Amino acid sequence: MKIEHYPITIIGAGPAGAATALKLDRLGIPCILVDKATFPRDKVCGDGISHRVVDILKRWIDPAIVERFAAAQNIQLDSWGLLVEGTKNNRLDIGYLTYYNKQTDISPGFVCKRWEFDNFLVQEVKNNSLIKFYDNTEIVDFQKNTEGWLINSKNNKLVIQTQLLIVADGAQSRFARLFGGITLDPKHYMASVKAYYKGVSGFHKDNFLEFYFLKNFLPGYFWIFPLPNGEANVGIAIVSEEVSKRKLNLKKCLAEVIETTPKFKARFENAELISEVQGFGLPLGSKKRQLSGDNYLLVGDAASLIDPLTGEGIANAILSGAVAAEQAVQCLKQNDFSATILRGYDERIYRMRGQEFKMSYRLQKWFKSPLFFNTLIWIISKNKPLARTFAYVFNDTHLKKQLLQPSWWWKVLRNKHAV
Ligand SMILES: Cc1cc2nc3c(=O)[nH]c(=O)nc-3n(C[C@H](O)[C@H](O)[C@H](O)COP(=O)(O)OP(=O)(O)OC[C@H]3O[C@@H](n4cnc5c(N)ncnc54)[C@H](O)[C@@H]3O)c2cc1C
C-alpha cells in the first residue's frame, strides 16, 4: 500500500475546502484536497451567493476569481438586493448599493446553483499545480500518530500521512463528531427544506433575494430566490428546537405555504416543481466550539459557522478556509502543529465572527415575536437611509449591534436615525 506524505491535507472540496486550497496556493504552499464526490455534485442550499461571499473571495482569496465568476453568465444570475416581508405584508425592497447601473457595474451578489458554484471553484482548484486534487475518494479512517494523522480512503484507494489535517467535510462531519467533540444541539442548529421550481412569476426586476417571515413560522422564514433560465430556489428554514417542539413536518409546511397563502398561490399558479424536495441541516455559529486540536483544524460547516439569523454559511466557509491556510503557514514556519499553536485559529475566527454570532442569535430569538418584527419593518420602511442599511442586517455586525441598543432605538423613533 503506497502512502502519500503531504504536510497539509484538506478533506472536502466544498466552498470551505476549495477556498483553503486556493488560499494555500496563493501563499505558495502545496496541499492535497480530497472529496468523496465527483464534481459537479449537488449540495442542498438556497444558492444565494451573497455580496459578502463576493467580498471575501476578493479580499481573502483572489479578485480574479470573482471576475471569472461574474463573467460566467451561463451559470449565475446577478442579484442586486433583497426584500424582506413581515407578517402583515409590510415589505422592504432594499438594494445592496445606493445607486447602480446594471449595464456597467459588477453585480454585488449572485444566485447560482451549488452544482455550478462548487464546480466553478473546483475548476479553479484544478488550474493550480500546487493543489493535488482527488475526487471520488471518501476518507473513512483517521488514525492519530506522532507525525500527525494517517488517513485512509474507502477500499484503500488513497492513504495519506499528514502533519496538518484541515477538515472541511460539511455539516455531517464525521471527524468533527469523533475527534472534535461536536454534537448536534437543536438550539444551535437549523432544519430546512428546499426545492427547485420553474415558472414562478413576480420576481423583482433586479433579481432580489426574497425572505418572507410568516406568522406561524417565526423565527423561521420562507425564501424564493430567482435562478437563471426561469428557475427558482424555494425553501423554508427554522431552528431545529422549534421543529421538535411544534412537531413540524417541513416538507408539508413548504407545500402549505405555497398552496394556502394567496399571494404565493398566484405566483406559483403556472409553476412546476422540477426537483425533489430535499432537507438538510445547518450547524449554527451561535454556540462557541473548539475548532482545532493536535494536528487538525475544522473549517466551514464542519466548524459550525453558519449565521444563526440568516442561515448564510458560504461566506464564513470561505473565510475560515482562508484563515486556516494562514494558520497552516505559521505552523509550517515553526514546524509546530500542536493544539497550542492551532488555538490561534479559533481565536482569530471568534475575534472576527464571535460578536456577530452572538448578535444574530439574540435577534433570531427576538424575531419569534411578530410584534417586534413588524414594528422593526414599519420603522425601517419610514426611514430610507435606515432601510438601505437594513439590507445589511443579514450581514453587517455594526447594524446588528445597534439594533440591540435602546439608545439607538430612541434616536430612530425620534427620527434621528443613527446609522
Ligand atoms: C437548505 C439550505 C440552504 C442554504 N442556503 C444558503 C444560502 O443561500 N447561502 C449561503 O451562503 N449558505 C446557505 N446555506 C449554508 C451552506 O450551504 C453551507 O454553509 C456551505 O455549503 C458550507 O460549505 P462547506 O464547504 O463547509 O461544506 P459543504 O458544502 O457541505 O462541502 C463539504 C464537502 O465535503 C465532502 N465530504 C464529506 N465527507 C467526506 C469524506 N468522508 N471524504 C471526502 N469528502 C467528504 C462532500 O462531498 C462535500 O463536497 C444553506 C444550507 C442549507 C442546508
The ligand as an SDF file (V2000), in Angstrom:
LIG
                    3D

 53 58  0  0  0  0  0  0  0  0999 V2000
  -31.2790   24.3630    2.8100 C   0  0  0  0  0  0  0  0  0  0  0  0
  -30.0240   25.1820    2.9670 C   0  0  0  0  0  0  0  0  0  0  0  0
  -29.9940   26.4480    2.4180 C   0  0  0  0  0  0  0  0  0  0  0  0
  -28.8150   27.2100    2.4990 C   0  0  0  0  0  0  0  0  0  0  0  0
  -28.7760   28.4050    1.8310 N   0  0  0  0  0  0  0  0  0  0  0  0
  -27.6380   29.1250    1.8330 C   0  0  0  0  0  0  0  0  0  0  0  0
  -27.5260   30.2860    1.0150 C   0  0  0  0  0  0  0  0  0  0  0  0
  -28.4390   30.6450    0.2500 O   0  0  0  0  0  0  0  0  0  0  0  0
  -26.3660   30.9930    1.0840 N   0  0  0  0  0  0  0  0  0  0  0  0
  -25.3380   30.6200    1.9010 C   0  0  0  0  0  0  0  0  0  0  0  0
  -24.3270   31.3250    1.9530 O   0  0  0  0  0  0  0  0  0  0  0  0
  -25.4020   29.4740    2.6370 N   0  0  0  0  0  0  0  0  0  0  0  0
  -26.5050   28.7170    2.6090 C   0  0  0  0  0  0  0  0  0  0  0  0
  -26.5420   27.5250    3.3040 N   0  0  0  0  0  0  0  0  0  0  0  0
  -25.3550   27.0740    4.0570 C   0  0  0  0  0  0  0  0  0  0  0  0
  -24.2970   26.4990    3.0820 C   0  0  0  0  0  0  0  0  0  0  0  0
  -24.8760   25.5140    2.2670 O   0  0  0  0  0  0  0  0  0  0  0  0
  -23.1130   25.8920    3.8650 C   0  0  0  0  0  0  0  0  0  0  0  0
  -22.7380   26.7710    4.8880 O   0  0  0  0  0  0  0  0  0  0  0  0
  -21.9030   25.6240    2.9460 C   0  0  0  0  0  0  0  0  0  0  0  0
  -22.2000   24.6430    1.9970 O   0  0  0  0  0  0  0  0  0  0  0  0
  -20.6950   25.1770    3.7830 C   0  0  0  0  0  0  0  0  0  0  0  0
  -19.6410   24.7910    2.9300 O   0  0  0  0  0  0  0  0  0  0  0  0
  -18.5990   23.6310    3.3650 P   0  0  0  0  0  0  0  0  0  0  0  0
  -17.5420   23.6510    2.3240 O   0  0  0  0  0  0  0  0  0  0  0  0
  -18.2340   23.7970    4.7770 O   0  0  0  0  0  0  0  0  0  0  0  0
  -19.4400   22.2780    3.3110 O   0  0  0  0  0  0  0  0  0  0  0  0
  -20.0870   21.5270    2.0610 P   0  0  0  0  0  0  0  0  0  0  0  0
  -20.5010   22.4930    1.0400 O   0  0  0  0  0  0  0  0  0  0  0  0
  -21.1310   20.6370    2.6300 O   0  0  0  0  0  0  0  0  0  0  0  0
  -18.9110   20.6360    1.4540 O   0  0  0  0  0  0  0  0  0  0  0  0
  -18.4250   19.5050    2.1440 C   0  0  0  0  0  0  0  0  0  0  0  0
  -17.6990   18.5980    1.1420 C   0  0  0  0  0  0  0  0  0  0  0  0
  -17.0820   17.5340    1.8490 O   0  0  0  0  0  0  0  0  0  0  0  0
  -17.2170   16.3410    1.0960 C   0  0  0  0  0  0  0  0  0  0  0  0
  -17.1060   15.2100    2.0350 N   0  0  0  0  0  0  0  0  0  0  0  0
  -17.9330   14.9030    3.0670 C   0  0  0  0  0  0  0  0  0  0  0  0
  -17.4850   13.8090    3.7230 N   0  0  0  0  0  0  0  0  0  0  0  0
  -16.3470   13.4140    3.0970 C   0  0  0  0  0  0  0  0  0  0  0  0
  -15.4220   12.3390    3.3030 C   0  0  0  0  0  0  0  0  0  0  0  0
  -15.5860   11.4600    4.2990 N   0  0  0  0  0  0  0  0  0  0  0  0
  -14.3780   12.2260    2.4740 N   0  0  0  0  0  0  0  0  0  0  0  0
  -14.1900   13.1280    1.4700 C   0  0  0  0  0  0  0  0  0  0  0  0
  -15.0350   14.1460    1.2200 N   0  0  0  0  0  0  0  0  0  0  0  0
  -16.0880   14.3010    2.0310 C   0  0  0  0  0  0  0  0  0  0  0  0
  -18.5890   16.4560    0.4470 C   0  0  0  0  0  0  0  0  0  0  0  0
  -18.6970   15.6370   -0.6990 O   0  0  0  0  0  0  0  0  0  0  0  0
  -18.6310   17.9580    0.1180 C   0  0  0  0  0  0  0  0  0  0  0  0
  -18.1820   18.2250   -1.1880 O   0  0  0  0  0  0  0  0  0  0  0  0
  -27.6880   26.7300    3.2330 C   0  0  0  0  0  0  0  0  0  0  0  0
  -27.7440   25.4560    3.8120 C   0  0  0  0  0  0  0  0  0  0  0  0
  -28.8800   24.6870    3.6750 C   0  0  0  0  0  0  0  0  0  0  0  0
  -28.9040   23.3020    4.2660 C   0  0  0  0  0  0  0  0  0  0  0  0
  1  2  1  0
  2  3  1  0
  2 52  2  0
  3  4  2  0
  4  5  1  0
  4 50  1  0
  5  6  2  0
  6  7  1  0
  6 13  1  0
  7  8  2  0
  7  9  1  0
  9 10  1  0
 10 11  2  0
 10 12  1  0
 12 13  2  0
 13 14  1  0
 14 15  1  0
 14 50  1  0
 15 16  1  0
 16 17  1  0
 16 18  1  0
 18 19  1  0
 18 20  1  0
 20 21  1  0
 20 22  1  0
 22 23  1  0
 23 24  1  0
 24 25  2  0
 24 26  1  0
 24 27  1  0
 27 28  1  0
 28 29  2  0
 28 30  1  0
 28 31  1  0
 31 32  1  0
 32 33  1  0
 33 34  1  0
 33 48  1  0
 34 35  1  0
 35 36  1  0
 35 46  1  0
 36 37  1  0
 36 45  1  0
 37 38  2  0
 38 39  1  0
 39 40  1  0
 39 45  2  0
 40 41  1  0
 40 42  2  0
 42 43  1  0
 43 44  2  0
 44 45  1  0
 46 47  1  0
 46 48  1  0
 48 49  1  0
 50 51  2  0
 51 52  1  0
 52 53  1  0
M  END
$$$$
